[in-house]
Each structure stands twice: as structure tokens, then as C-alpha cells.
């Protein structure tokens, strides 16, 4: 048994809905905690033990997500030098890039890097990476659908960056305004509060970004390939509830299904 198996089992015990509820609870508790020095002495003595317990539980519940996210980032960009990406280009990909208006920015690569387990886009250089195993295993129509989704991210990249910046700023300003009302507050409550709120808003924005990329790609290539890919992975996952960065696959499929009628010939 792996030494991390117990820790992994504990983290996997929490569903995404539970993790999000815990994060909301941290935000609410932080807003209430801004009144810490105005609380009765008995309430102050009880607040911090309960507050730290809530924070610990929230962090533990999301630890698997943070670990997987960090492993992917470090594995893809730091340890990825061992795995030289191979340019992936054909007339269909080039035509798609031109149709979506990203031909001067987007570059598609395949990679054998084991840390890259799904397609993703490097937001800094607009490079799209696809696992080599996907190209070998899935039909070309599905691969093109995935590439179109990633091109959708590139096309709307500036908007997503702006929205994430607004989310962080809005969360910080909200707690600054609360601080102006109460004057004095423990630093940990202020910091935890605005970070938890920024995390929630960023998660909401990330979901919207994925939905928009789905629609951008599906309008360019038709929704069939992307729906087929989503159906495949939905059947492989034990729970289809989404994550902090991606909405549930079933919800993404429902949003794409109306486009099926549009893509059918009259």
C-alpha cells in the first residue's frame, strides 16, 4: 500500500459539491470573523478553534485537486524537457486555425510526457499540447474537436486573463471595505477570507471559460467530435461532478446538443 494511499482516500472522500460548500463556509466565517473584536469574550474563545478546524477541513478536502494541479504544472513545464514535443499539423488543423482566427498564434504539438494526461493550452505562448496516446487512440474528428476547443481558449485568452484579474481584485477590495467598517481585524481572517472568495470566483470564471471554448470550437467544427470525446470520458469517471476548474461533462454535453440540429443538413 502506498504511503499516500490513506491521505488520497481521505481527499477523495469529499465530493466537489462538498469542497465548494466548505469553501463557501470559510468565506462566510471570515466575514463574520471581521467582527472578532466586537464579539463577546465567550464567542471569541470559541471562534478560532472552530475557524481553524473549518480551514483545515477545507484545505484537506481540496488537497487532491491542488496536488494534481501542481503535479501537472511542474511535470509539464519543468520536467517536460525530457520529452520533446512533436509538431502536429495537417491541412485540416491549419484550416481550422485560419477559420477561428488564431493561425498566427496557435501551434499544436503532441507529447509523450506522462504528466500531460489531457489536452491543454499554454496561455503564455498559445501552444496546444495533446497526449500522443490520444492521437493514436481517438478518431481524427474527435482530435480536431479537442483542438478547436483549445483554439477557443486562445481566441478568448485576453478576456479570461482580465476576468481572473477582476476576480482577485474584487475579492480583495470587498474585504478591504469590511476592514474600513470594523477598523481592526486579525490578519489571518482578512487573508483567508479574500483568498477563499477569490478562489470561488475564479472557479466560476474557469467554468464559464470552458463553456465558451466548447461553443467556439463546436461552431467551427460541429459539436459531434467534442460530444463524443466528452461521452467517452464521462463513462470512464466514477463521478461526473466537475472540478474547481472544469464543469461536469454531462453539463457540457447538454450545452452542445442544440448545435447538433444546426450542423445537420437540411
Buried (B, 14 or more C-beta within 10 A) or exposed (E): EEEEEEBEEEBEEBEBEBBBBBBBBBBEBBBBBBBBEEBEEEEEEEBBEEBEEBBEBBEBBBBBBEBEBEEBEEBBEEEBEEBEBEEBEEEBBEEBBEBBEBBEBBBBBBBBBEBBBEBBBBEEEBBBBBBBBBEEEBEEBBBBBBBBBBBBBBBBBEEBEEBBEEBBEEBBEBBEEBBEEEEEBBEBBBEBBBBBBBBBBBBBBBBBBBBBBBBBBBBBBBBBBBBBBBEEEBEEEEEBBBBBBBBBBEBBBEBBEEBEEEEEEE
